[in-house]
């Protein structure tokens, strides 16, 4: 693994705008990086990233069934008691799921280490599946990369295939907070993949979902919502005023309610309990576990944090870095520190995608900070050699 520099495409911003990638700049900063790439060897991808990602996903899926049957475990994950059955029934029905993204610490030396599983509302999807592939094709055409240069990236193909597994006998609604350019762009991309798979699709803002006279979710045309992809996290949904309708209508949503288990950072100590010493796991504990005191270099994370909020990094038991935020009331976990790939551009986290239960691609975000947050940048990758 190494970071290389290339000349940027002269018209990449115009190309981004033309395909709806309007969040290539966010918060007044560049988000997409067109003049660099992370370079891997094929064997490295297959042995150090793809195979471990597949194994990690299989381990997570094996664990879900035990967690949903365990009231104490669900309580540990801060899932509201009145909705334990919503999560449990979703798993027992085998409600179909779509995708997820592992965040991995990997610097080319030693096994990749799981930092967390974004299994409910992962973003950086469009830029992984579509725009970095277009970047690759353009750079080959420009002569900057050799014609045999490749990417670990079948994400879009797998998304279309995964959507094809859902029945097409109803409208597939897609919901997100439309004020968020990133969330809207990601959801619109997924809706396009569903249309490619043969679905009738309809977008609506998640705040426009209503309840009809029979207690069913409905859209602005008073149509019953029978299936709805939502880029809106389960930890929010389970605390909304419409949550009680989930008891009878929880099967409507994609990702399904059982993903509330996998997207929770409390999964990390539960994985460590099940698979202690696994080469792709980091020692992880709930904050009140006495074993957490045995770590000297570690990261403290809220169970439900996003964009690195309220994450703290400790070295030799002393706080080195802390990110502000609004999370933490639900509890914390403590995870052993793992070094990230480091260059002059910053620190890189590798996002490994699972679609339809298959490891199928990577996207890389880098940040000046050791805590990857909302000012991180997306850098494409290549396979060479």
ABEGO torsion letter per residue (X at the ends): XBBBBBBBBAAAAAAAAAAGBAAABBGGBBABBAABBBBBBAAAAAAAAAAAAAAAAAAAAAAAAAAAABAAAAAAAGBBAAAAAAAAAAAAAGBBBABBBBBBBBAGBEBBBBABBBAABBBGAAAAAAAAAAAAAAAAAAGABBAABBBBBAAAAAAAAAAAABBAABBBBBBBBAABAAAAAAAAAAAAAAAAAGBBBBBBBAAABBBBAAGBBBBAAGBBBABBBBBBBAAAAAABAAAAAAAAAAAABOBBAAAAAAABAAAAAAAAAABBGBAABBBBBBAABAAAAABABBBBBBAABBGGBGBBBBBGGBBABBBBEABGAAEBBBBBBBBBBBBAAEBBBBBBBBBGGBBAEBBBBBBABABBBAABBBBBBBBBX
